[in-house]
Amino acid sequence: MVGAFERLMMIFTRLQDVFAAESAVVDRAAIGWGPRPRGGKIRGDPPFRNVALSLELRGFGRYENAISNCSEGESAMPKQKTHKGTKKRFRLTATGKVKHRQAGTSHLATAVSKKRRRNLRGTTTVAKCMEASIRAALNGYSN
């Protein structure tokens, strides 16, 4: 089974062979897109006769740039995203600790003793065993 990256590479090598000239017209059968669907117009048909422009408009340019810009042993995609729920609930201190708001303070506080409510005020730090996973989820974002 061929992966997505290998399929892209096969498409680009096929495109390089078929469209050596810059002003070549797109030949769907040569690149495996088959005939035009009935009654439909495909993006990239006239007025977009230039192959490079046509492929750029179809979205092939971004994959080609991602493949050509990354050096060997380094992948350009995908990037690690910040976990938004973690971003809303945790912050990193200047010393690298993770601080958060304590649970049990938002509502139903009448059932809790006054001492407990007083001790739950403010923020506290997370246990050491959880810091690594929270830092990974924050991905460098600590606002």
C-alpha angles and dihedrals in degrees: 000000000000119000125224093258093051090048091053091049091050090050092050094048089048090049092051090053096046099040105042092143118069095226097047119136118242112260107198096194092054094055097040100255093118126207125339114271114255114274093351131115117220119218106252096041118116127349085037099066096143107097097213092049091043093053091044090054091048090057100253092117096071093053091047091051092047091052096044097043097054118085123223115292092016125096122208096200140086109027122204109257126215113251103239096206091053091047090056095048107038139047132188118235123221090260092052100257120136116237129193142171115266121249124244099045105098103076146343090049094146090078090055122083119252091244092053092049091050092050092049093059120111128007135306136194127260122246115268093245091062098044097085095053092046092049090051091050091048090050094202095315111119107157 
